[in-house]
Amino acid sequence: MDNLQTVAVILLPMFVGFCFRLPAPALRLTDHLLNVCVYLILLLIGMGLAQVENLGRELGGIAFYALLLFALLTGCNLAAMRWFDRRFAWQPASAAAAPHQVSFANGLKQLATVLLGLVLGLLLPAAWLPHQDIGHYTLMAMIFLVGLQLRGGGIPLRQILLNRRGLQLSVVFMLSCAAAGLLFALCVPKVSVWQGLALSSGYGWYSLSGMLMAQSYGAAWGSVALLNDLLRELFALAVIPVLMRRTAYSAVGIGGATSMDFALPVIQHAGGLAVVPVAVSFGFVVNLAAPLMMVLFGSMG
């Protein structure tokens, strides 16, 4: 029952947010508030990382495990989605479009925010550090704002759920992530199968995965999840225009949860409007599944 209650607490804000249709000015405000929540969560993750014992020795391990997890996830995702492209061949009308201008500024800002939190956590007295519940409430606020944005996007829920290719692609993507998580657990003896599955279920939602994995396994593993999903975002921005020319579904899926928001302009520019419903449907399902899978797997071990 406790597991179900935790899942409900995480997912309920998203469904509540989806019940409200906001005017355009209010939606612009939610964009700013969501940005504030994301950076606050990253700051709190950095401050939590500062409390890890023997931090100097842990940092090398964090980088190694994040890179290993990223490599396994990328390999499994691309292999599975390449099969999907061969099985359901489809070329966007504008696949020959010039590559989108890729900016890594956001990713660098996010990493810098984590580092700032780390510095603050090392310098501030323990009495000045924020209570751990602040991160939980900030996470709920962020998910609520995501629900508002999903409704404000103007795309009916029915249209999203009835996009067959988007739903099929999301299933293939999540299964390939689970395969990568199992491989990660095999490669790292101290990581259980459930922990490997949990770490591989962030699907690119770095602020969510970092916070949930920190709550389940400690700040060090939360940082592994965060860094892994940040690497996915940066990698997706670089390769989407290239993949779209021959493997459109792989281009949509490689961004994971970011395919319906941060990576969507790149996807649309490279593949045209025809690819947008697939990307939104895929991204919606993956965004919905990420907290569910991480909470369930994280509670099992």
C-alpha positions in Angstrom: 0.0 0.0 0.0 2.8 2.4 0.8 4.2 1.9 -2.7 0.9 2.8 -4.3 0.5 5.8 -2.0 3.9 7.1 -3.0 3.1 6.6 -6.7 -0.2 8.5 -6.2 1.6 11.4 -4.5 4.0 11.7 -7.4 1.5 11.3 -10.2 -1.5 13.1 -8.7 -0.1 16.6 -9.2 0.3 15.9 -13.0 -3.3 14.8 -13.4 -4.6 17.7 -11.3 -2.6 20.1 -13.4 -4.0 18.5 -16.6 -7.6 19.4 -15.4 -7.0 23.2 -15.7 -6.8 25.0 -19.0 -4.9 28.3 -18.6 -4.8 31.3 -20.9 -1.6 32.1 -22.8 -0.3 34.7 -20.3 -0.7 32.3 -17.4 1.0 29.6 -19.4 4.0 31.8 -19.9 4.1 32.3 -16.2 4.1 28.5 -15.6 7.1 28.3 -18.0 9.0 30.6 -15.7 7.8 28.9 -12.5 8.8 25.5 -14.0 12.2 26.8 -14.8 12.6 28.0 -11.2 11.5 24.6 -9.8 14.0 22.8 -12.1 16.9 24.9 -11.0 15.9 24.8 -7.3 15.8 21.0 -7.5 19.2 20.9 -9.1 20.5 23.2 -6.4 19.1 20.9 -3.7 20.6 17.9 -5.4 24.0 19.5 -5.3 23.6 20.4 -1.6 22.6 16.8 -0.9 25.7 15.6 -2.7 27.9 17.7 -0.4 26.6 15.6 2.6 28.0 12.4 1.1 30.8 10.9 3.3 34.2 10.7 1.6 32.9 12.8 -1.2 36.3 13.1 -2.9 36.5 9.4 -3.4 32.9 9.2 -4.5 33.1 11.7 -7.3 35.2 9.5 -9.6 32.8 6.6 -9.1 29.8 8.9 -9.8 31.3 10.0 -13.1 32.2 6.4 -14.1 28.8 4.9 -13.2 27.0 7.8 -15.0 29.0 7.3 -18.2 28.6 3.5 -18.0 24.8 3.8 -17.6 24.6 6.4 -20.4 26.6 4.2 -22.8 24.4 1.1 -22.0 21.2 3.1 -22.3 22.2 4.8 -25.6 23.3 1.5 -27.1 20.2 -0.4 -26.1 17.9 2.5 -27.1 19.4 2.9 -30.6 19.5 -0.8 -31.3 15.8 -1.2 -30.3 14.6 1.9 -32.1 16.6 1.0 -35.2 14.7 -2.3 -35.3 11.5 -0.2 -35.0 12.5 1.9 -37.9 13.1 -1.1 -40.1 9.8 -2.7 -39.0 7.7 0.5 -39.6 9.7 2.4 -42.1 8.7 6.1 -42.4 10.6 9.1 -43.7 9.4 12.6 -42.7 8.7 14.9 -45.6 11.4 17.3 -44.7 14.1 14.8 -43.7 16.6 16.6 -45.9 16.3 19.9 -43.9 19.5 21.5 -42.7 20.5 20.4 -39.2 19.1 22.5 -36.4 21.4 24.9 -34.6 22.3 23.0 -31.4 22.8 24.9 -28.1 24.4 23.3 -25.1 24.0 26.4 -22.9 21.1 25.0 -20.9 22.9 21.8 -20.1 25.9 23.7 -18.9 23.8 26.0 -16.8 22.2 22.9 -15.2 25.5 21.4 -14.4 26.7 24.7 -13.0 23.7 24.9 -10.7 24.5 21.4 -9.3 28.1 22.5 -8.7 26.8 25.7 -7.0 24.7 23.6 -4.7 27.7 21.4 -3.9 29.7 24.4 -3.0 26.9 25.8 -0.8 26.5 22.5 0.9 30.2 22.3 1.8 30.4 25.9 3.0 27.1 26.4 4.9 26.6 25.3 8.5 24.3 22.2 8.9 21.6 24.4 10.6 21.4 26.5 7.4 20.8 23.7 5.0 17.2 23.2 3.8 15.0 20.5 5.2 14.8 17.4 3.0 11.0 17.8 2.6 11.6 21.0 0.6 12.9 18.9 -2.3 9.8 16.7 -2.2 7.4 19.6 -2.2 9.3 21.3 -5.0 9.2 18.1 -7.0 5.4 17.9 -6.6 5.1 21.5 -7.7 7.2 20.9 -10.8 5.0 17.9 -11.8 1.9 20.0 -11.3 3.3 22.6 -13.6 4.1 19.9 -16.2 0.5 18.9 -16.1 -0.6 22.4 -16.7 1.7 22.7 -19.7 0.4 19.4 -21.1 -3.1 20.7 -21.1 -2.1 24.1 -22.3 -0.3 22.6 -25.3 -3.7 22.5 -27.1 -3.4 18.8 -28.1 -6.3 16.8 -26.8 -5.5 13.8 -24.6 -7.5 11.6 -27.0 -5.3 12.5 -29.9 -2.2 11.7 -27.9 -3.4 8.3 -26.6 -4.7 7.3 -30.1 -1.4 7.9 -31.9 -0.5 4.2 -32.4 3.1 4.7 -33.6 3.9 7.0 -30.6 2.5 4.5 -28.2 4.4 1.6 -29.8 7.6 3.5 -29.9 7.3 4.4 -26.2 6.9 0.7 -25.3 10.0 -0.3 -27.3 11.9 2.6 -25.8 11.0 1.7 -22.2 11.8 -2.0 -22.7 15.2 -1.1 -24.1 15.8 1.1 -21.1 14.9 -1.8 -18.8 17.4 -4.0 -20.7 20.1 -1.4 -20.2 19.3 -1.3 -16.5 19.6 -5.1 -16.2 23.0 -4.9 -18.0 24.1 -2.1 -15.6 23.2 -4.3 -12.6 25.2 -7.2 -14.1 28.2 -4.9 -14.7 28.2 -3.3 -11.2 27.9 -6.1 -8.5 26.8 -3.7 -5.7 23.8 -2.6 -7.8 20.7 -4.8 -7.4 18.4 -5.6 -10.4 15.7 -3.3 -9.0 18.2 -0.5 -8.5 19.5 -0.9 -12.1 15.9 -0.8 -13.4 15.1 2.3 -11.3 18.3 4.1 -12.4 17.5 3.4 -16.1 13.9 4.6 -15.8 14.5 8.4 -15.6 14.1 8.5 -19.4 15.9 11.8 -19.7 13.8 13.6 -17.0 17.0 14.7 -15.1 15.4 16.8 -12.3 12.9 14.1 -11.5 15.3 11.2 -11.7 18.0 12.9 -9.7 15.6 13.7 -6.8 13.8 10.4 -6.7 17.0 8.3 -6.9 18.6 10.5 -4.2 15.6 9.7 -2.0 15.8 6.0 -2.7 19.5 5.3 -2.8 21.3 8.4 -1.5 22.8 11.6 -3.0 25.6 9.8 -4.9 23.2 7.6 -6.9 20.9 10.6 -7.4 23.8 12.4 -8.9 24.5 9.4 -11.2 20.9 9.5 -12.4 21.0 13.2 -12.9 24.3 13.2 -14.9 23.2 10.3 -17.0 19.9 12.1 -18.0 21.7 15.4 -18.7 24.1 13.5 -21.0 21.1 12.0 -22.8 19.7 15.5 -23.4 22.9 16.9 -24.8 23.5 13.8 -26.9 19.9 14.0 -28.3 20.3 17.6 -29.4 23.4 16.7 -31.3 22.2 13.6 -33.1 18.5 14.2 -33.8 19.1 16.1 -37.1 21.4 13.3 -38.3 19.1 10.4 -37.3 16.0 12.1 -38.8 17.4 11.7 -42.3 17.2 7.9 -42.3 15.7 6.7 -39.0 12.9 9.1 -38.0 11.6 7.0 -35.0 15.1 6.8 -33.6 15.3 10.5 -33.8 12.1 11.0 -31.9 12.9 8.4 -29.3 16.5 9.2 -28.4 15.5 12.3 -26.5 13.3 10.3 -24.1 11.1 12.5 -22.0 12.5 15.6 -23.6 10.9 14.7 -27.0 7.7 16.5 -26.1 9.3 19.7 -24.7 13.0 20.6 -24.8 13.9 18.6 -27.9 10.6 19.1 -29.7 11.7 22.2 -31.7 14.8 20.3 -33.0 12.6 17.3 -33.9 10.1 19.5 -35.7 12.8 21.4 -37.6 14.5 18.3 -38.8 11.4 16.2 -39.5 8.6 18.7 -40.2 5.1 19.0 -38.7 4.2 15.4 -39.6 6.5 14.0 -36.9 5.1 16.2 -34.1 2.1 14.1 -33.1 4.4 11.0 -32.8 6.9 12.9 -30.7 4.2 14.4 -28.4 2.4 11.0 -27.9 5.8 9.3 -27.2 6.9 12.0 -24.9 3.6 12.1 -23.0 3.6 8.4 -22.3 7.3 8.4 -21.3 6.8 11.4 -19.0 3.8 9.7 -17.4 5.7 6.4 -16.9 9.0 7.8 -15.6 7.9 8.6 -12.0 5.8 5.5 -11.8 8.7 3.2 -12.8 11.3 4.9 -10.7 9.1 4.8 -7.6 8.0 1.2 -8.1 11.5 -0.1 -8.8 13.1 2.1 -6.2 10.8 0.8 -3.5 11.7 -2.8 -4.3 15.4 -2.7 -3.5 
